[in-house]
Amino acid sequence: MGKLDNYFEHLNNHISGGRFSTRSYEANRAGSRQKSADEFCRIKNFIAQFIVIEVNLERATLKDALTFKDFITNLVSDENKNIIIDLHKVNFMDSTFLGVLVSILKSLHNIDGQLKLILDFNNVALFKTISRIKNMFNIYPDIQSVNESLKQ
């Protein structure tokens, strides 16, 4: 196992170890269980100085928005201030989750960090949701496109 693999394992263990808050929300319906961040997102890899976070949700909604925000907030540091969020598995995003992305973008901007998003451009509904504020985000169709942009 290489040094980078050890770092991923350390970060994922740190996340699973309970440092990240999993709040209970009023929006939870009876019988629905709040997911912890490690159930729907994970650190996928690094590209240049960017951490790639993969979100494994079909519906990115209020139910998971604040947990996701906590996950990212606790991950960000001087060494981890450039983030790529891979949303290619997300089919629907509500305004709360979108607001969390804007909040993360502003937080990273305040520490001279960057946020890049990966979206499935063929997902018309999600692309329309994001495209309303697309001038705020750097949006790419896949990880290869992000990688190419970093080489320029």
Backbone bond lengths (Angstrom), bond angles and torsions (degrees), N, CA, C in turn:
res aa  C-N    CA-C-N  psi(-1)  N-CA   C-N-CA  omega(-1)  CA-C   N-CA-C  phi
1 M - - - 1.454 - - 1.526 107.96 -
2 G 1.331 115.93 129.16 1.448 121.44 -178.11 1.515 112.45 -79.64
3 K 1.322 115.46 172.66 1.460 122.01 -179.48 1.528 111.29 -59.73
4 L 1.341 116.76 -41.56 1.455 121.12 179.48 1.525 110.93 -65.56
5 D 1.335 117.77 -41.30 1.463 121.24 177.29 1.523 111.01 -61.33
6 N 1.340 116.66 -40.57 1.456 120.62 177.78 1.522 111.10 -62.32
7 Y 1.343 115.88 -39.53 1.457 120.09 179.49 1.531 110.53 -65.03
8 F 1.355 117.64 -43.60 1.467 120.97 177.37 1.520 110.45 -60.24
9 E 1.319 116.00 -45.07 1.453 119.66 -179.88 1.525 110.73 -61.40
10 H 1.343 116.26 -42.73 1.464 121.00 178.51 1.531 110.48 -60.50
11 L 1.350 117.44 -47.31 1.461 120.74 -179.53 1.515 111.38 -63.68
12 N 1.328 117.46 -45.25 1.460 119.65 -179.66 1.525 112.16 -66.16
13 N 1.337 117.83 -36.82 1.461 120.82 175.57 1.524 110.60 -65.95
14 H 1.329 115.63 -38.77 1.457 121.30 178.97 1.530 109.99 -62.02
15 I 1.328 115.66 -42.58 1.460 120.98 179.09 1.525 109.98 -65.56
16 S 1.318 117.37 -47.62 1.460 122.10 -178.25 1.519 111.96 -67.95
17 G 1.315 116.49 -23.31 1.453 121.31 -176.12 1.514 114.87 -73.03
18 G 1.310 117.75 -0.50 1.448 119.44 173.16 1.512 115.73 98.90
19 R 1.322 118.99 4.23 1.459 119.01 178.59 1.518 110.94 -66.50
20 F 1.316 116.63 -30.39 1.449 120.78 -177.03 1.514 110.06 -85.26
21 S 1.295 115.12 131.07 1.451 122.75 -176.54 1.530 111.20 -70.26
22 T 1.312 115.97 139.70 1.463 120.56 170.49 1.519 106.20 -123.51
23 R 1.321 115.38 93.88 1.456 121.47 -177.06 1.518 111.34 -74.85
24 S 1.307 114.20 158.74 1.467 120.00 171.50 1.517 107.07 -98.30
25 Y 1.306 117.50 135.55 1.452 121.33 -174.72 1.520 111.33 -115.24
26 E 1.326 115.77 149.00 1.455 120.86 174.73 1.513 110.91 -60.83
27 A 1.337 115.88 -28.76 1.458 120.20 -176.34 1.526 113.38 -70.86
28 N 1.334 117.98 -12.30 1.465 119.28 179.19 1.520 109.81 -64.56
29 R 1.288 115.41 130.89 1.454 120.18 177.41 1.532 109.20 -84.06
30 A 1.316 115.12 158.58 1.463 119.19 178.38 1.520 108.91 -57.79
31 G 1.315 115.46 131.42 1.454 120.49 178.23 1.520 113.81 87.04
32 S 1.319 119.18 -11.17 1.457 118.64 177.96 1.524 108.39 -93.92
33 R 1.301 115.82 139.93 1.446 122.60 -175.73 1.521 109.00 -104.80
34 Q 1.336 115.97 134.04 1.458 120.91 177.25 1.523 108.74 -70.24
35 K 1.320 116.00 128.14 1.458 120.97 178.07 1.515 109.85 -79.08
36 S 1.313 116.34 148.74 1.453 119.81 170.27 1.529 107.12 -86.83
37 A 1.316 116.21 158.93 1.468 120.88 -176.07 1.523 112.08 -57.56
38 D 1.314 118.17 -37.56 1.463 119.33 -177.32 1.524 112.58 -70.82
39 E 1.348 117.96 -8.52 1.458 120.74 175.60 1.529 112.38 -83.67
40 F 1.332 117.89 -21.68 1.458 118.63 -176.67 1.521 115.08 -130.11
41 C 1.304 118.46 -2.15 1.461 118.51 173.62 1.524 109.28 -146.97
42 R 1.326 113.25 151.87 1.462 117.81 -179.04 1.520 109.30 -150.23
43 I 1.318 114.35 156.58 1.453 120.18 174.26 1.514 106.70 -77.78
44 K 1.307 115.23 117.76 1.457 120.76 -173.69 1.523 111.51 -87.88
45 N 1.332 116.68 -51.57 1.464 121.39 178.50 1.514 110.39 -172.92
46 F 1.308 116.09 -171.74 1.459 122.69 176.68 1.517 109.00 -119.54
47 I 1.327 115.77 142.48 1.463 122.42 170.48 1.516 105.39 -129.99
48 A 1.320 116.42 119.25 1.466 121.16 -174.79 1.527 107.62 53.76
49 Q 1.322 118.48 -126.00 1.470 120.92 177.63 1.528 112.35 -98.94
50 F 1.314 117.37 23.99 1.457 121.91 -178.29 1.524 111.15 -107.72
51 I 1.333 115.16 136.02 1.461 121.38 170.64 1.521 106.72 -89.44
52 V 1.318 117.80 133.18 1.462 121.99 178.06 1.527 108.02 -101.60
53 I 1.334 115.18 120.65 1.461 122.16 178.50 1.526 107.67 -109.00
54 E 1.312 117.06 123.61 1.455 121.81 177.58 1.529 109.11 -98.14
55 V 1.327 116.49 126.88 1.466 122.41 178.33 1.526 108.10 -100.04
56 N 1.324 116.39 119.12 1.463 122.46 -177.64 1.523 110.56 -104.45
57 L 1.318 115.83 63.67 1.454 122.25 177.18 1.519 108.74 -128.45
58 E 1.327 117.24 139.65 1.462 119.52 170.42 1.512 109.68 -79.70
59 R 1.340 116.08 -37.48 1.459 122.08 -179.40 1.524 108.84 -122.43
60 A 1.307 116.60 112.82 1.468 122.36 178.29 1.527 106.92 -94.18
61 T 1.326 116.02 102.77 1.467 120.96 -171.59 1.527 111.26 -131.46
62 L 1.328 114.06 -179.22 1.458 122.28 177.44 1.523 111.82 -48.93
63 K 1.321 115.65 -37.45 1.462 120.93 -176.55 1.526 112.75 -55.19
64 D 1.322 117.67 -34.24 1.463 121.04 -177.27 1.531 113.81 -115.28
65 A 1.325 117.43 -4.17 1.469 121.28 -172.47 1.526 113.60 -60.71
66 L 1.317 117.62 -49.23 1.463 119.16 -175.78 1.525 112.38 -72.45
67 T 1.318 116.63 -32.81 1.463 119.55 174.58 1.521 109.81 -63.23
68 F 1.331 116.24 -42.77 1.465 120.87 177.52 1.522 110.76 -62.84
69 K 1.328 116.79 -42.66 1.469 120.29 178.63 1.527 110.70 -61.26
70 D 1.324 117.23 -43.96 1.469 120.89 177.05 1.524 110.97 -59.66
71 F 1.320 116.56 -43.16 1.459 122.07 179.71 1.532 110.17 -56.84
72 I 1.329 116.50 -50.97 1.470 121.16 -178.83 1.525 110.81 -67.30
73 T 1.317 117.19 -44.64 1.470 121.36 -178.70 1.520 111.26 -58.09
74 N 1.316 116.90 -43.08 1.463 120.53 -179.92 1.523 112.95 -74.23
75 L 1.309 117.19 -19.30 1.460 121.62 178.83 1.528 111.80 -82.30
76 V 1.324 115.90 -31.34 1.464 121.43 -175.20 1.522 110.55 -70.41
77 S 1.322 114.54 133.87 1.462 122.62 175.25 1.520 107.34 -153.93
78 D 1.323 116.68 -175.95 1.466 119.50 177.20 1.523 111.46 -59.89
79 E 1.323 117.27 -34.20 1.459 121.35 179.72 1.526 112.33 -83.29
80 N 1.330 117.16 -25.09 1.467 122.69 -176.27 1.527 109.96 -119.03
81 K 1.313 116.91 69.71 1.463 118.91 -178.24 1.528 113.00 -117.73
82 N 1.307 116.97 6.38 1.461 122.49 176.91 1.524 107.81 -121.45
83 I 1.333 115.57 117.49 1.461 120.23 -170.75 1.523 110.92 -129.57
84 I 1.311 114.80 138.50 1.463 122.93 170.67 1.523 105.84 -112.77
85 I 1.323 116.52 124.18 1.459 120.67 177.61 1.528 107.63 -107.40
86 D 1.323 115.18 116.17 1.459 122.54 -178.51 1.528 108.58 -89.93
87 L 1.330 115.64 107.33 1.463 122.51 -177.66 1.530 112.45 -107.84
88 H 1.330 117.52 20.97 1.461 119.37 -173.92 1.531 113.43 -64.86
89 K 1.323 118.90 -18.95 1.466 121.40 178.84 1.526 112.49 -90.13
90 V 1.328 116.69 -8.13 1.466 120.99 -177.95 1.526 109.41 -82.05
91 N 1.334 116.60 125.59 1.466 122.20 178.18 1.522 112.92 -99.56
92 F 1.332 116.46 -22.65 1.461 121.47 -178.40 1.523 108.35 -144.28
93 M 1.338 115.90 140.62 1.457 120.63 176.17 1.524 108.37 -136.63
94 D 1.333 116.76 127.96 1.462 118.73 178.20 1.530 110.10 -89.35
95 S 1.321 115.37 174.54 1.468 120.04 -175.36 1.521 112.73 -65.70
96 T 1.322 118.05 -28.57 1.464 120.53 179.27 1.523 110.56 -67.14
97 F 1.326 117.01 -46.39 1.464 120.39 179.57 1.525 109.58 -65.73
98 L 1.321 117.05 -38.87 1.459 121.03 176.62 1.528 110.36 -62.23
99 G 1.327 116.21 -40.95 1.465 120.83 176.57 1.519 112.17 -61.44
100 V 1.326 116.92 -36.61 1.471 120.92 176.33 1.526 110.12 -63.61
101 L 1.333 117.32 -40.84 1.465 119.90 177.50 1.533 110.80 -62.13
102 V 1.327 116.47 -40.87 1.474 120.31 177.41 1.527 110.05 -63.84
103 S 1.314 117.03 -42.75 1.466 121.62 178.80 1.533 111.42 -61.81
104 I 1.330 116.33 -42.89 1.473 120.80 177.45 1.520 109.76 -63.01
105 L 1.313 116.98 -43.33 1.465 121.56 178.49 1.525 110.88 -57.90
106 K 1.332 117.08 -46.79 1.464 121.12 179.84 1.525 111.74 -64.32
107 S 1.326 116.41 -42.02 1.469 120.36 178.72 1.523 111.43 -61.22
108 L 1.328 116.25 -44.29 1.462 120.26 179.37 1.521 110.85 -67.12
109 H 1.320 116.84 -39.25 1.462 120.80 178.45 1.533 110.68 -60.13
110 N 1.343 116.85 -38.13 1.475 121.43 -179.57 1.518 113.25 -64.56
111 I 1.329 117.47 -22.28 1.471 120.26 178.88 1.532 110.91 -112.97
112 D 1.336 115.79 23.22 1.469 122.93 -179.91 1.524 112.82 60.90
113 G 1.326 115.83 33.30 1.458 120.93 176.11 1.519 110.10 -98.46
114 Q 1.325 115.07 178.32 1.459 121.50 -178.92 1.522 110.19 -134.20
115 L 1.334 114.44 150.72 1.458 121.76 174.62 1.518 108.20 -127.68
116 K 1.318 115.79 130.01 1.462 122.19 175.15 1.521 107.14 -125.73
117 L 1.346 115.47 141.61 1.457 120.96 -179.26 1.517 110.48 -114.67
118 I 1.323 115.95 143.00 1.456 122.06 171.88 1.520 106.58 -111.50
119 L 1.349 115.25 123.07 1.459 121.88 179.74 1.510 109.43 -129.61
120 D 1.310 115.65 149.32 1.463 121.10 172.26 1.527 107.42 -77.60
121 F 1.323 116.95 106.17 1.468 121.11 -177.87 1.517 112.12 -64.08
122 N 1.331 117.82 -17.26 1.467 121.22 177.86 1.524 112.32 -80.31
123 N 1.323 117.18 -13.34 1.458 121.95 177.33 1.531 107.43 -83.66
124 V 1.315 115.57 90.04 1.470 121.94 -171.46 1.526 111.97 -59.28
125 A 1.328 118.14 -45.56 1.463 121.01 -176.94 1.527 111.44 -61.56
126 L 1.325 116.63 -47.84 1.466 120.03 -179.55 1.522 110.99 -67.13
127 F 1.323 116.83 -41.06 1.455 119.89 -179.80 1.528 110.78 -62.86
128 K 1.342 117.71 -38.25 1.468 120.99 176.99 1.522 110.87 -64.75
129 T 1.338 117.02 -40.33 1.465 121.02 178.38 1.523 110.63 -59.51
130 I 1.320 116.38 -49.82 1.457 121.04 -178.15 1.524 111.15 -72.42
131 S 1.322 117.36 -35.69 1.458 119.88 -173.35 1.525 112.73 -65.87
132 R 1.326 117.65 -18.91 1.460 119.99 175.77 1.525 111.05 -61.42
133 I 1.300 116.76 -27.68 1.472 120.19 178.52 1.531 110.83 -126.40
134 K 1.327 116.40 27.10 1.461 120.84 -174.72 1.525 113.78 -60.81
135 N 1.331 117.15 -24.68 1.457 118.04 178.50 1.524 112.10 -67.60
136 M 1.325 118.12 -14.25 1.468 121.10 176.70 1.524 112.30 -83.40
137 F 1.341 116.26 -29.35 1.459 120.99 -171.56 1.525 112.18 -110.03
138 N 1.311 115.33 152.24 1.466 122.20 166.42 1.524 105.47 -92.46
139 I 1.347 116.36 111.59 1.461 121.60 -174.25 1.518 109.55 -115.59
140 Y 1.341 115.67 135.01 1.460 122.48 -177.66 1.523 109.34 -131.84
141 P 1.330 117.54 152.94 1.473 120.40 -179.65 1.528 113.83 -80.33
142 D 1.350 117.04 -21.28 1.463 119.97 -177.79 1.527 109.80 -162.10
143 I 1.315 114.89 171.10 1.462 120.92 -176.46 1.532 112.06 -67.00
144 Q 1.332 116.76 -31.12 1.468 120.20 177.96 1.522 110.73 -63.23
145 S 1.326 117.34 -39.75 1.466 121.28 179.33 1.531 110.99 -65.66
146 V 1.321 116.95 -38.10 1.463 120.31 176.14 1.519 109.24 -63.24
147 N 1.314 115.75 -46.97 1.455 120.83 -179.06 1.531 110.98 -58.43
148 E 1.329 116.89 -43.07 1.478 120.81 178.16 1.528 111.12 -62.51
149 S 1.340 116.72 -39.99 1.469 120.13 -179.65 1.524 111.88 -65.15
150 L 1.326 116.58 -30.79 1.464 120.29 -179.32 1.529 111.68 -75.68
151 K 1.324 117.38 -20.92 1.454 121.46 179.56 1.531 111.94 -79.79
152 Q 1.345 115.95 -17.92 1.472 119.63 -176.89 1.504 111.97 -80.57
